[in-house]
Amino acid sequence: MKNSLLGILLLGVVSLYAMNPVLPKRYRYIEIQEVFQQWRHEEPGQFIFGGGDFNADSLFDGVQLAVDVFSNEVALLVFLANPDGRSFKWVELTSLPIESLRTTGIQVIKPMEVNYYTDRAQAAKSHIYLMTDSINLFESEGPASVYFWDFGQHSFQKLLVTK
């Protein structure tokens, strides 16, 4: 089982390298032993990196968890492909304590309607239709956030998702 997990992770990393999105120097790739938890065994690669068209420019973008070597925190990083097809713009969406790597994962979600909290303290909810591929940052047994491209702001926005 460990060999198949390693193979899936290796294939994903090779795919990312084929696109040539070299991590900025302050980050490092996650090591296999850092993400070898029982809950990841079904589809471990989907919980560490993924790809889609996040900003609706018809170019393939990517998302991944990495470790910030200066702060020793887990970073949620997105790389947006530039129109030249050879360069990328990196965006750090959030950072989390390194311990959260044991319970945190990501998934790319296709355009869809999601319910989210407008005021979590009062349990006020609303819904939105996501127009592009988006990023679900979740805990194995806890809350989730969705990061989506806001066309008006030309940046990512965050929603706290209801279950």
C-alpha distance (Angstrom), angle and dihedral (degrees) to the residues before:
residue distance angle dihedral
M1 . . .
K2 3.81 . .
N3 3.83 90.3 .
S4 3.82 92.2 53.0
L5 3.81 90.2 48.9
L6 3.78 90.1 50.4
G7 3.82 89.8 48.4
I8 3.82 92.4 52.1
L9 3.80 92.0 48.1
L10 3.79 91.8 46.1
L11 3.81 91.7 50.2
G12 3.80 90.5 50.7
V13 3.78 93.8 48.3
V14 3.82 90.9 46.6
S15 3.82 89.0 51.8
L16 3.79 90.0 51.8
Y17 3.82 91.4 48.0
A18 3.81 90.4 49.6
M19 3.79 86.9 60.8
N20 3.84 87.2 49.4
P21 3.82 99.0 -131.0
V22 3.80 97.7 154.3
L23 3.79 110.5 -165.4
P24 3.81 115.8 -111.1
K25 3.81 109.7 -99.3
R26 3.79 95.3 -104.8
Y27 3.83 91.9 64.8
R28 3.77 135.5 65.9
Y29 3.78 131.9 -163.2
I30 3.79 117.8 -100.4
E31 3.78 114.3 -101.1
I32 3.81 121.2 -126.8
Q33 3.81 94.5 -115.7
E34 3.82 89.8 56.0
V35 3.80 92.1 62.5
F36 3.76 103.2 34.2
Q37 3.81 98.8 117.5
Q38 3.79 126.3 140.8
W39 3.83 94.7 -116.8
R40 3.83 91.5 58.9
H41 3.81 96.3 57.1
E42 3.80 97.8 94.3
E43 3.82 96.5 59.5
P44 3.81 109.6 -7.2
G45 3.80 96.9 166.5
Q46 3.78 94.0 58.8
F47 3.77 90.6 57.6
I48 3.83 96.4 56.5
F49 3.80 105.6 37.5
G50 3.77 141.2 -0.5
G51 3.75 144.2 160.2
G52 3.76 144.5 -135.4
D53 3.79 142.2 128.6
F54 3.80 100.8 -69.2
N55 3.81 99.3 169.8
A56 3.84 100.2 36.7
D57 3.80 96.3 -116.5
S58 3.84 92.7 125.3
L59 3.82 90.7 -113.3
F60 3.80 124.7 118.6
D61 3.80 112.3 -108.3
G62 3.78 128.6 -176.9
V63 3.77 141.6 -144.1
Q64 3.78 130.3 -161.1
L65 3.74 145.5 161.4
A66 3.81 113.7 -116.5
V67 3.79 136.9 166.5
D68 3.79 121.2 -108.5
V69 3.82 102.5 -135.2
F70 3.81 93.2 -155.9
S71 3.81 99.2 50.7
N72 3.84 97.3 23.6
E73 3.82 89.2 -132.2
V74 3.78 130.2 132.8
A75 3.80 112.1 -107.2
L76 3.80 127.7 -158.0
L77 3.80 102.7 -141.0
V78 3.78 130.0 -173.1
F79 3.77 124.5 -167.7
L80 3.79 116.4 -157.1
A81 3.79 116.1 -157.6
N82 3.79 116.3 -124.8
P83 3.82 118.3 -135.0
D84 3.82 91.0 -106.1
G85 3.83 87.2 70.0
R86 3.81 91.9 -136.4
S87 3.78 104.4 75.9
F88 3.77 136.7 54.9
K89 3.77 139.3 -156.0
W90 3.82 113.1 -137.4
V91 3.80 120.6 -145.8
E92 3.80 124.9 -174.5
L93 3.80 106.9 -148.0
T94 3.80 98.9 -177.0
S95 3.77 143.8 -27.2
L96 3.78 130.5 -134.0
P97 3.81 135.8 -170.2
I98 3.82 112.1 -82.1
E99 3.82 89.8 -116.5
S100 3.82 89.6 65.0
L101 3.80 89.6 70.2
R102 3.81 87.7 82.1
T103 3.82 91.3 62.2
T104 3.82 105.5 22.7
G105 3.78 128.8 90.6
I106 3.78 141.4 159.1
Q107 3.77 134.6 -134.9
V108 3.78 130.5 -177.2
I109 3.78 111.1 -127.2
K110 3.78 125.3 -159.4
P111 3.82 122.0 -127.6
M112 3.77 107.9 -62.9
E113 3.78 145.3 133.0
V114 3.81 115.6 -84.5
N115 3.78 133.3 -173.7
Y116 3.78 116.4 -134.0
Y117 3.78 141.4 173.8
T118 3.80 116.7 -98.8
D119 3.82 88.7 -179.0
R120 3.78 114.2 11.5
A121 3.81 93.4 -173.6
Q122 3.80 90.3 61.5
A123 3.83 94.9 32.1
A124 3.83 89.6 -120.1
K125 3.80 110.1 166.3
S126 3.76 138.4 -169.0
H127 3.80 137.3 166.1
I128 3.77 137.7 -125.7
Y129 3.78 135.3 -173.4
L130 3.81 110.9 -125.7
M131 3.80 108.1 -141.1
T132 3.81 98.1 -164.4
D133 3.78 139.0 32.9
S134 3.80 107.2 -67.9
I135 3.79 138.6 -169.8
N136 3.78 124.8 -109.5
L137 3.82 111.5 -157.8
F138 3.78 106.6 -168.8
E139 3.77 143.9 167.3
S140 3.80 118.1 -129.7
E141 3.80 90.1 -118.9
G142 3.76 105.8 11.2
P143 3.79 148.3 48.0
A144 3.78 127.8 -24.8
S145 3.79 135.5 -148.7
V146 3.78 127.3 -159.6
Y147 3.79 121.4 -149.0
F148 3.80 114.8 -158.2
W149 3.79 136.6 172.8
D150 3.81 113.5 -99.8
F151 3.80 107.6 -152.3
G152 3.82 93.6 -161.3
Q153 3.81 94.4 51.4
H154 3.84 95.5 34.3
S155 3.79 88.6 -136.5
F156 3.78 142.2 86.1
Q157 3.79 120.4 -81.5
K158 3.80 128.1 -162.5
L159 3.80 129.7 -132.0
L160 3.81 126.8 -172.4
V161 3.77 101.6 -133.1
T162 3.79 124.5 -139.5
K163 3.78 120.3 -136.4
